[in-house]
Amino acid sequence: MRVLVVGANGLLGSNVVHTGLRREWDVCGTFHSSKPSFEIPLTQFSLEDTDDFGDILTDYEPDLVVNCAAMTDVDACEHHPAKAQLVNGEAPGELAAHCEAEDVGLVHVSTDYVFDGTTRSPYAESADTNPVQVYGETKLTGERTVVDADSSALIPRLSFVWGIHRGTDDLEGFPAWALDQLRSGETIPLFTDQWVTPTRAGQAAETILDLVEADASGRYHVACTSCVTPYEFGERLAKRSQASESLLSKGSMDDVDRDAARPKYSCLDVTRVGDELGRSQPTLSEDIDAVWNAVD
Ligand SMILES: NC(=O)c1ccc[n+]([C@@H]2O[C@H](COP(=O)([O-])OP(=O)(O)OC[C@H]3O[C@@H](n4cnc5c(N)ncnc54)[C@H](OP(=O)(O)O)[C@@H]3O)[C@@H](O)[C@H]2O)c1
């Protein structure tokens, strides 16, 4: 299997590269602003200019494209909606059209932010979407442009992504910040009124490639099974790192003035992916253990 990872230097992209190499797949990739350290064929590519994508497919002749690239800064999307629409909304459809024309499989990664967060039970893939900020609106457009161009594309939706970046070996996402604060002895204000099912990037990469091997297509929610607040996530990290839980303080999303609105509840129901692969997604504690033990 030859796989082209678009956005190989992102957190998820680096894990897809790592996981593909571990499976002895032939892996190549694209990067945006900085070239990752992987020893694989890499080319610079921007989703703002998809004209080059046909040549990239011709050069690398992949069997599969995994698009992990996106404009992921939720507040920046609010300030630059046209760019967000291009990168997150329209470009994925262009990639899908190229893949369809060349008979190349496509995975396009999406987000829990397609939901508005007004419910209090985990969202299934069939749940109604209603994004509450530009990022979510443009990612939802991306799902639609992809399906319009290539109805067999696989679209995993992730949530609150964290894990080890496989190009730098650094921990990234919420735990990186929380552990830094805990280690420096600073109090961390954490929301008790936001609920998420965090996705560990290494686990998501394994699951996505398992879904590809299972010939799955359509939307799949890929996250852990634990629907937690950032405060509860912080408690588990404090316990695991033997830091004092007294450094955690309870906060509310309403106390923070941010440019983009966030859904209060975006937990994902992961039943479908579990059924497809014949196994359960991990709990958050299992994911934390995996990173601690550097299992994968
Ligand atoms: N992070 C989360 O909490 C989260 C939650 C749900 C879903 N997701 C989705 O998961 C996927 C992977 O996200 P991630 O967490 O791995 O984010 P990430 O670490 O920010 O990676 C995103 C990648 O996209 C690249 N990129 C940005 N603008 C680009 C452009 N115009 N052209 C080409 N590449 C561009 C970035 O490159 P540069 O850094 O060089 O610009 C970066 O390598 C995305 O589809 C995201 O929407 C993320």
The ligand as an SDF file (V2000), in Angstrom:
LIG
                    3D

 48 52  0  0  0  0  0  0  0  0999 V2000
   -6.8190   19.5780   17.0030 N   0  0  0  0  0  0  0  0  0  0  0  0
   -8.0330   19.1880   17.3940 C   0  0  0  0  0  0  0  0  0  0  0  0
   -8.4060   19.2730   18.5750 O   0  0  0  0  0  0  0  0  0  0  0  0
   -8.9810   18.5880   16.3820 C   0  0  0  0  0  0  0  0  0  0  0  0
  -10.2560   18.1800   16.8110 C   0  0  0  0  0  0  0  0  0  0  0  0
  -11.1230   17.5950   15.8850 C   0  0  0  0  0  0  0  0  0  0  0  0
  -10.7210   17.4080   14.5710 C   0  0  0  0  0  0  0  0  0  0  0  0
   -9.4890   17.8370   14.1790 N   0  0  0  0  0  0  0  0  0  0  0  0
   -9.1300   17.6490   12.7670 C   0  0  0  0  0  0  0  0  0  0  0  0
   -8.0640   16.7070   12.7220 O   0  0  0  0  0  0  0  0  0  0  0  0
   -7.2190   16.9880   11.5870 C   0  0  0  0  0  0  0  0  0  0  0  0
   -5.7650   17.0220   12.0390 C   0  0  0  0  0  0  0  0  0  0  0  0
   -5.5930   18.0890   12.9640 O   0  0  0  0  0  0  0  0  0  0  0  0
   -4.3280   18.1690   13.9310 P   0  0  0  0  0  0  0  0  0  0  0  0
   -4.8520   18.1270   15.3210 O   0  0  0  0  0  0  0  0  0  0  0  0
   -3.2830   17.2110   13.5190 O   0  0  0  0  0  0  0  0  0  0  0  0
   -3.9040   19.6820   13.6440 O   0  0  0  0  0  0  0  0  0  0  0  0
   -2.4870   20.3460   13.3790 P   0  0  0  0  0  0  0  0  0  0  0  0
   -1.4420   19.7040   14.2210 O   0  0  0  0  0  0  0  0  0  0  0  0
   -2.7440   21.8060   13.4950 O   0  0  0  0  0  0  0  0  0  0  0  0
   -2.1750   19.9680   11.8660 O   0  0  0  0  0  0  0  0  0  0  0  0
   -2.7790   20.6340   10.8040 C   0  0  0  0  0  0  0  0  0  0  0  0
   -1.8120   20.6150    9.6330 C   0  0  0  0  0  0  0  0  0  0  0  0
   -2.4240   21.3010    8.5450 O   0  0  0  0  0  0  0  0  0  0  0  0
   -1.4170   22.0860    7.9130 C   0  0  0  0  0  0  0  0  0  0  0  0
   -2.0090   23.1960    7.1910 N   0  0  0  0  0  0  0  0  0  0  0  0
   -2.5560   24.3320    7.6870 C   0  0  0  0  0  0  0  0  0  0  0  0
   -2.9280   25.1470    6.6990 N   0  0  0  0  0  0  0  0  0  0  0  0
   -2.6080   24.5060    5.5460 C   0  0  0  0  0  0  0  0  0  0  0  0
   -2.7160   24.8400    4.1650 C   0  0  0  0  0  0  0  0  0  0  0  0
   -3.2170   26.0140    3.7580 N   0  0  0  0  0  0  0  0  0  0  0  0
   -2.2750   23.9450    3.2610 N   0  0  0  0  0  0  0  0  0  0  0  0
   -1.7470   22.7610    3.6320 C   0  0  0  0  0  0  0  0  0  0  0  0
   -1.6010   22.4070    4.9220 N   0  0  0  0  0  0  0  0  0  0  0  0
   -2.0170   23.2660    5.8520 C   0  0  0  0  0  0  0  0  0  0  0  0
   -0.5500   22.5710    9.0480 C   0  0  0  0  0  0  0  0  0  0  0  0
    0.7030   22.9620    8.5490 O   0  0  0  0  0  0  0  0  0  0  0  0
    1.4300   24.3060    9.1070 P   0  0  0  0  0  0  0  0  0  0  0  0
    1.4670   24.1520   10.6010 O   0  0  0  0  0  0  0  0  0  0  0  0
    2.7570   24.2460    8.4680 O   0  0  0  0  0  0  0  0  0  0  0  0
    0.5660   25.4430    8.6540 O   0  0  0  0  0  0  0  0  0  0  0  0
   -0.4840   21.3240    9.9300 C   0  0  0  0  0  0  0  0  0  0  0  0
    0.5850   20.5020    9.5460 O   0  0  0  0  0  0  0  0  0  0  0  0
   -7.7620   18.2760   10.9760 C   0  0  0  0  0  0  0  0  0  0  0  0
   -8.6160   17.9410    9.9110 O   0  0  0  0  0  0  0  0  0  0  0  0
   -8.5860   18.8940   12.0890 C   0  0  0  0  0  0  0  0  0  0  0  0
   -9.6090   19.7170   11.5780 O   0  0  0  0  0  0  0  0  0  0  0  0
   -8.6140   18.4010   15.0560 C   0  0  0  0  0  0  0  0  0  0  0  0
  1  2  1  0
  2  3  2  0
  2  4  1  0
  4  5  1  0
  4 48  2  0
  5  6  2  0
  6  7  1  0
  7  8  2  0
  8  9  1  0
  8 48  1  0
  9 10  1  0
  9 46  1  0
 10 11  1  0
 11 12  1  0
 11 44  1  0
 12 13  1  0
 13 14  1  0
 14 15  2  0
 14 16  1  0
 14 17  1  0
 17 18  1  0
 18 19  2  0
 18 20  1  0
 18 21  1  0
 21 22  1  0
 22 23  1  0
 23 24  1  0
 23 42  1  0
 24 25  1  0
 25 26  1  0
 25 36  1  0
 26 27  1  0
 26 35  1  0
 27 28  2  0
 28 29  1  0
 29 30  1  0
 29 35  2  0
 30 31  1  0
 30 32  2  0
 32 33  1  0
 33 34  2  0
 34 35  1  0
 36 37  1  0
 36 42  1  0
 37 38  1  0
 38 39  2  0
 38 40  1  0
 38 41  1  0
 42 43  1  0
 44 45  1  0
 44 46  1  0
 46 47  1  0
M  CHG  2   8   1  16  -1
M  END
$$$$
